[in-house]
Amino acid sequence: MKKFLIFALALFICLSTSCSVFKHINPKIEGKIKKETKYERIIITSTRLAGRYTMFDASSIKRFLNKIYEAKDITAETKFEPDFFIEFYDSNKKVATFKYIAGITDETQPNLIDEDGNRYYVDNSIEDEFIKRIMKKEMFKGAKEYYVSLLEDVIERIPKKGIGNNKIYIDINKDYMVTKYLTSVDMFNIFDSIKNNSVEISDSIDNADYVVTIVTNTYNDTKVVANVVIKNKNNVVQRLLYEGNRAGDKITYFIKNK
């Protein structure tokens, strides 16, 4: 009886502390990064800026790997570009590389992609290990308000269609000063916040009536300066210089034609 009670108590403790033997390991993931391999380091690199974080600490590597092993298979496609590359190294060489999309909270959507294109959802708490070390997001916490206020003014300058809505493609791909500190989800949320009944935000430059290109030259707590180019399907171009004074999230713009 005493032995039975000891066994039952041990089993209860094991279950209540989530013993690793009961954790699900995704076989596809384990096929890429073998459980028995001793990983020396994990390198996480941003796709947008020259920033990387290398994980050497054995306990951090183990904790990170355990979360990756538990990733769930996802069949859904993703509309987001990856924000990071995650590379796993043993003592001699790189073993595997994954792409990671930050900020995904919907567990039916992929945020991890392997080299064969297999898609997974991994608990986004893995971001606690690296994202603040790489991305200085606190410096650009007003980026959403900046882009939305700027684009709402730009869109008002585009002639309205007689019938239907204008399709506008917003190109901030080379606006490195700001976008290097934003994730793909951040940028999607920015575009999704633009409310204007006369336009549709297009995800394809080929289907757009207008292309709006933004390049920010100055961005700080008190001032923003941006060059904006508006081009229609006939390649007619309008160039504008936006100079804005910031007070919190509010920006007052002075606009010049160039």
N, C-alpha and C positions, 0 to 999 in steps of 0.2 A: 504493500500500500504506500509506504514511504517513497519507494522508487518511482511509483506511478505519479505521485504528487510532484516529485522533483522534475520528472519528465514533462508533466503538464505545465508546470511553472516555466520551465525552459522554453517550451513551445510557445507559450503565451508571450513571453518576453521577446522571442524572435519575431513573432508576427507583429507585435505592437511597435517594434523598432524597424520594421521593413527590412528584414534580412535580405541580403543580396541574392541568395539562392532562389528567392521567390519572385525576383524582379524579371520582367519580360526583357529579353534581348532580341532585337530585330536581326534575323539571320542575314538579311542583305547588308546591313551595316557591319555586322560581325565579319562578313565576307571581305569587306574592304579594310577594316581595322581590327585585326585579330585580337581576341581577348588575351591570348597568352603572350603577345608581343609586349616587350618593355619599351614604352615610348619615352624618349629622352626630352622631347620638346614639342610644343604645338605653336605654330606661327599663324597669327591672324592678321590679315592685311586688308586695308580699305581699298575698294575699287575706285575711289574718287580722289584720294589725297595720298601723299607720301607718308602714310602713317601705318605703323604696325605694332603689334604687341606679341612678345614671345613669352610663353609660359614654360618655366623650367621646374617650378616647385612640384614635387612628386604628388603631394596631397591634392594640389589644385588640378593637376593633370588627371588624376584618378576621378575626382569629382566631376570634371568636365566630360570625361569619357563615359562615365556612367549615365549621364544625361543623353549623350549622343546615342549610346547603345539602345536606349529606350524609345528612340524616334519611331513614329508611326508611319506606315506606308500611306501615301496620299495619291489618288488618281487625278485630282483636279489639276488643270494647268495654272500657271501663274502669269499675271500681267506685269509683274514687277521685275526690274533688273536687280541682280544681286548687289549687296552692299559690301560684302566681305568674302575673301577666300580664307578657308580654314585648312591648314596643312599639318599633317601628322608625320612626325619623324621618329624613327628608331635610332639606334646609335650610329648607323651607317648612311641612311638615305631617307628620302621622302617616301612615305608608304602610301598616302592617299591625300586627295584634295577634295574638299566640298565647297559649294557656294552657299552663302547664307544671306537671307533677306531679313533685315531687322524690323522689329515692331509689329510682326504678325501675331495677333492674339486669337484669331479664329482657327480652331484646331482642325477644321476641314480644309484649310488652305495650306499649301506647302511653304516652308521657309528654309528647307535644307535640300540641296540637290547634289547628287554624287556625279562622278565623272562619266557615268553611263546615262545620265539624264533621269535616273530614278528620283522621285520626289518624296519628301517626308515632312512631317511636322515634328519638331523637337521643342520641348518646353523652352519658352523664350527667356527663362531665368538664366540661361547660359550667357545672355548679354551682360549680366552683372560682372562676369569675369573679365570683360575686355572693352565694352563700348565707351565707358567714360575715360578709359586710358587712351583711346584712339581719337574719339570725336569730342571736340570742345563745344558740345551742343549748348552749354549755358551761355556761350558768347553770342549765339545766334538764336536765342529764344524768341526774338521778335521777328524772325524771318517770315513766318506765315503772314503776319499783319503787314509786313513790308511788301511782299509780293502781291497780296490781295488788294491792298490800297493802290498800288502802282498799276496793276492790270485792270482794275475797275475804271481808272481814269483813261487808260489806253483804249479800252474797249468802247468807251463813250465817244471816242474820236473816229471810230470806224463807221462809215456810212451804213445805215440800216438797209437791208434788202426790202424790196417791195413785197415779195412773197417769200415766206419761210425765213429761216435763221441763217446768219453767216456761220460758217464753220471756221474756227480759229485754232491754229496749231501754235502752242507756246513753246518756244525754244529757249531753255535755260541751260542747255547742255554745256555751254562754255562759260557759264557764269560761276567760275570756280571759286571766287571769293566767298560766295554764300553757299552754293550747293555742296561744296566739299564737306560741310558740316550737317548736311541733311541726308536722310535716308530716302529710299524710293517711296516708302509709305508716307513720309513727311511731304514729299513733292506731290503725290497723288492727293493728299488731304488739302494741300494748298489749292490745286486746280479745282477740286470738288467744292471748295468754299466760295468760288466766284459765282455770284448770283446775277445773272443778266438775262432777261427774257428774249433778247434779240440775237443771242449767240449760242453756239454749241462748241464745247471744247473738243477738238479733234485729237485723236491719238496717232494720226497719220498725216504727214506733211503733204502727201500726194492728194488727199481728199479735202484739203483745206482751201477756203476762199482767201484767207489771210494767214500770213506767218508773222508772229510777233517774236522778235529776238531781244533778249535782255542781257546786257553785260554791266555788272555793277563795278564801279571804280572806287567808291568810298563807302564803307559801312562801319559805323561806330555808334556809340550811345547817343550822340547829338546830331549826326549828319549822315545822309545817304546821297550818293551821286550815281546815276545810271544812264547809260546810253541805250536807247530803245529804237529799234528799226521795225517799221510796219511795211510789209510787202504783200501786194495782192497777186492774183493769178496772172495778171498781165505784166508782172515784174515792175509795177509802179511802186516806188519806194518813198517813204516818209521817214525822216530821221529826227528824233527828239532827244533833248537832254533834260533829264529830271534831276533837280537839286532839291533835296528835302531836309527840313529841320525836324528833328525828333523830340518829342516830349512824352516819355513812356511809350505806349503802343501807338500813339497818334503821330502821324507824319503830315506836315504841311509842305506841299510841293510848289516849286517854281519851275515852269516848263518853258523851254526855248526850242524853236525850230533850228535845225542845223543845216 
